[in-house]
Amino acid sequence: MDMALFVGALAGILFGLSAALGLTFTAMLMLIVRPDQSAVGLLWWAAGLAVVGLCGLPLAYRAGKAALGHDFSVPGHPSRSWAWLAAVFPAAIALGYLAFQQDVLPEVLGPLAQILAAGIPVGLVAVVARRQAPPARPIRIWGQFLSGLWIAPTAALLVELILLVPIGFAVALGLLATPAGSETLMPLLQAPAPSAEMIEPAELLLSQPWILAVALVYIAVLVPLTEEALKTVAVWPFLRSSLSEAEAFLGGVLGGAGYALFEALFLPQPGSEWAVTMISRVGTTLMHAFTAGIAARGLVAAAAQRRPARFATSYLAACALHGIWNAVVVGVGVTTLILPEMSNTSLAETLESLVSSAGVVAVAALSLLALIGLLWMGRRARRSSATS
């Protein structure tokens, strides 16, 4: 097992660094020939891939030593001194502001700000979760984190794309069945590449209630069902062993934190909205970690007790929280796109302000719920394990 982990970690490191170097070389050529925002985007992706690859170094080191019979590390807890990371997060946001608002070295400061703003909340969540759980070996900790960073996002993206194909095909058929729908859809299908001319037809599509309903089902139901199932990969190797409730919850939280890091590195884009997006990603990190911990704990308990209903309850609770989060975030975004099209401009501005404010309050409330849930569930699981 240790040798397999060592080989797998090396493969992940090499893949991430090779892809990062390839994108960096391409971006440098673009900056020399025709500097534009696309080159910054490539450097952004290159930095993210490098981080994803380098995260495998601790596991490669530990697993390599263990394979050679020299790993004498004992289970332990991280130090409280890691709390200083919280003070660096505002500095990361400030770097992003300089890069994207003031245009100060965006090719350098932008990726650096992205890495720090994405990684600090994930690191803090992992430290807090580990301090609440029983001591664990570093090999298991890094293996569970990397399963959420490397395996779960890749598998989820593949499944979600497969699900999107029949949904997109059905939507296209529904639009082509009417003259108005066909007139709206054809410019999107005929466009050779994404462009500004596609914005108006896309907004018209989003203004149709039945398309909004289909999109909401996909984003708030199918995506959470897929992601919450796959984030439990962190505890799959331990379903036949005797993991305690606290260890199972910790494994899920670590896998969810890895998944959140992947999203935070690649989903946000450079631009004026970067700072707001990255601050809101703190809540997303808490949500991913908490829901994964719930589902993983339920899965391990169901396997140990041979009660599938135990997992179903936990899994559906995780999917419900995830689905509500997605519905709020996407609903606010879509509403702010549609409202400016109203003929009454003052009413549209008022409604847009109300929707945005409600969205901020809802996201903050869900983030607080996830934080409280992480602390409460972690302590409850530890007490239950100690009693057992």
N, C-alpha and C positions, 0 to 999 in steps of 0.2 A: 504493500500500500504506500509506504513512504517513497519508494522509487517511482511509483506511478504518479504520485503528487509532484515529485521533483521534475519528472519529464513534462508533465502537464503545465507546471509553472513556467519552465523554460520555454515551452512552445508558445504560451501566451505572451511572455515577455518579448520574444523574438518577433512575433506577429505584430504586436503593438508598435514596437520601435521601428520595424521595417516599414510599416504603413505610414508612420509619422515622418520618417525620413523621406519617403517618396512624395508625400504631400508638401513637405517643406521645400524640397527641390523644385517642385512644380510652382509653388508660390513665389519663390525667388526669381524664377524665370519670368513669371507674370509681372512682378514688380519692376524688372529691368525693361521688359518690352512695353508694357502698358499698365502702369500702376492704377489700380482701382479697388473698390470695396471687395471684389471677388477674391483678390489675393489675400486680404485680411481674413476672409472667411476660411480659406484653405489653411492659413497659419493657425486659425482657431481650432479647426478639426485636427491638425497635426499635434497641437499641444494636448488636446484631449486624448488622442490615441497614445501619445507618449506616457501620459499619466496612467491610463488604463493598463498599459504594458508594465510600467515600473512598479505598479502595485503588487505584481507577482514576485518581486524580489524577496520580501520577507519569507514567503512560503517556500521559494526555491532554496533559500539559505537553510531554513529549519528542516525541510524535508530532506535536503542533501546530507545534512549532518546526521539525521536520524537513519537514513539509508546506510550510512557508513558506520553506524553504531556509536556515534559521538554526541548525540543530542541528549543532554542531561537536563534540559529545561524542565522546570516544575510548574504546575499550575499556579497562577497568581492573578492579582488585580492590577490595573494600571494606576499610576500615581495621580494624586489630586492636582499635581502641577500642570497637567494638561489643560486645566481650566483657562490658562492664559490665552489659549487659542481664541476664545470669545472676543478678546480685545483686538485681535487682528482683523476680524470681520469688517468693522467699519473702515479700516485702512484699505481693504480689498475693494469695497464699494467706492472709496475715494479714488483709487487707481482707475477703476472703470469709468468714473466721471471724467477724469482727466483725459482718458483715451478716447471716449466716444462723444463727450459733450464739448471738450476743449480741443480735441484733435491733437493731443500731445502723444507722439510716438504710439499710435494705435497698434502698429504691427508688433510692438514689444509689450507695452503696458496692458493692452487688451487681453491677450492670452494669459498673462500673469494674473490679472485681476480675476479672470474667469476661473482659473485653477483654484485660487485661494477662496473665492466666494462660493464655489461649488464644494470644495473639500472640507472647509472648516466646520460647517454644520454637521456633515456626515461624521467627521472625526469626533465631535463632541457627543453626538448621539451614541456612537459606538463605545466611547469611554464611560458615559453614564450607565449604559446598559450592562457593560462588563462589571462595573463596580457594584451593581445590584445583584448580579448573578453569582453563583458559586465559582471559585477559581477554576480556570480552564487552561489547557495547554495551548501555546501559541499556534501550533500547527492546525489545530481544529478551528481556532478563531479566524485565522487568515484563510483557511480553506472555505469556511462558510461565507466569509465576506466576498471572496473572489467568485464563489458560485453565483452570488447575486449580481456581481459586476460583470462577469464574463458570460455565464451560461444563460441566466434568466432573461436578460434584455434581448439577446440574439434569438432565443427561442420564441419570446413573446412577439418580437417584430415579425418573425416568419409566420406565426399563427395569425396575427392580426392582418397581415397582407393577404393571406389565404382567405380569411373571412371577408375582407374588403372586396375581393374580386366578384363574388356573386351579388353582393349588395350593390356595388357600383354598376354592374350589368343590369340589375333590376331597375335601378333608378334611371339609367340611361334609356331603357326601353319605355319606362313610364313617361319620360320627357318627350321622346320621339313620337309617342302616340298622339300628341297634340301639336298643332301648328305653333302655338306660343312657346311650348317647351322646346320644340325642335329649333326654333329661331334663337332661343337663348343658349342651347347646348352646342350648336354647330361651331360658333366661334371658339369655344374651348377645345373642341376636338380637332379643329383645323389649325390651331396655333402651333407653329414648329417648336416653340420654346416658351417658357413662362415669361410674361411681359406685362407692362402696365395696362395694355388693352384688355387683359383678361379679368381685371378687377371688377368692372361693371357687370359683365355676365355672371361672374361668381356671386356677386352681391344679390343679383336678381334670383339666382337659384336658392340662396339662403333665405330669401324673403318668402318662399313658398312653404306653407305650414307642414305639408306632408314630407317634404325633404328635411325640414328641421326635425320632425319626429323620427325619421329614419336615422339621421345623424345622432340624435340624442340617445336612441337605443344602442347604437354602435358604441358611442363614447362612454355612456354612463352605465351600460349593462355588459356588453360583450367584452370591451376592453378590461374592465375590472375582473370579470370572471376569468379571463385568460391570464392576466398578470398575477392575480393573487394565487392562482393555482401553481404557476411556475416559480413564484418567489419562495415557495416552500422547498425548493430544490436543496436549500441549505441543510435540511434535516433528512432528506431521502436516504443517505447512507446509514443513518442511525435508527431506522424504523424497527430493526430487529434487535437493537441493543436497548439497554435500560437507561435511556436519557430521563432525567428528572424533568418536572414541569418547568423549572427555572432554566435548565440547560436548553430545553426545546424553545422556550420563549426567546432566550438570548440568541440562539441560532437563527431564528426567524428574523429578529431585529437586525442582526448583522447582514443577513442576506438582503433584507429590505433596504438597509443603508447602502449596500453596494449597488443595488438597482437605482436608488435615488442619485448616487454619484454619477452613474452612467447618463441618466437623463439630464442632470444639471450641467454636465460637460458638453452635451451635444444639442439639446433642444433650444436653449436660449440663443439668440443671434445678436451680433454687434449692432448698436444703434442707440437712439435716444431713450428707448424704453428698457435698456439693459439693467439699470440699477433697480428699477421697480420689479422687474422680472426676477432678479436674483434674490431680492429681499423676500419676495413671495415664495421662492424655492425653498426657503427655510421651513415653511409650513408643509410643503410637499415632501421634504425629507422626513419630517416627523410622521406624516401620514403613511408614507411607504414603510417606514420602520415599524410603526405600531400595527398596521394591518397585517404585515408579514409575520410579526410575532404572534398575533392572535391565531392566524391560520396554521402556523407551524406548531404551536402548542397543541391546538386541537387535533392536528394530524398525528402527532406522536402519541397523544393520549388515546386516540381512536385505535391506533395500531396496537398499543399495549393492552388495551381493554377489549379489543375486538368489537368495538361499537362504532360503526360508520357514522351513526347519527351525531356522535360527539364532534367529528370533523365537519360534518355538514353545517352544524350550528355555528361553529367558529368561522368557517369559510364564508358562509353567507353574511355574517356580521361584518367581516373584513370587506367583502365585496360591496355591501351597502354603504359603508363609510367612504370607500374609494369612489363609488358611483356618485354619491352626493357631492363629493369634492369636484369630480370631473364635470358634473352637470352645472354647478355654480360657476366654475371658471369659464367653461365654454359658453354657458348661457349669457354671462356678462359680456364676453367678447362679441358674440353674434348680435346681441341687442345693440351694442354701441355701433355696429356696422349698419344696422337697419334703420335706427331712429333718425339719422341725418337725412334720410330720404323723405321724411314727412314734410308735407307742405307748410305746416305751422312750425316755423323754425324755433320760436321761443319755447313752445311746448316740447319740441324734440330735445332742446338743450336741457330743459328742466328734468324731463324723464331720463335722459342720459346721465345727468348728475345723480339722480336718485338711484338708478340702477347701479352705477359705479360705487356709490357709497354703500349700498346694501351688499354688493359683492365683496367689498373690503371687510365689512363687518362679519359676513358669513365665513369668509376665508380665515379671518382672525379667530373666530369662535371655533372653527373646525381644527385649526392649528393648536389652540389651547386644549381642546378636547384630546387631541393626539398626544400632546405633551403630558397631560395629567394621566392619560391612559398608560403611557409608557412607564411612568413612575409607579403608578398604582399596581398595574399588572405585574411589573417586575418584582415588587416587594411581595405581592400576594403569592406569586409563583415560588419565590424563595422560601417564604414561610411554609407553604404547602410541602415543598421538597424536604425542608428540615424536619417537619413533623413526620413525614413518611419515613 
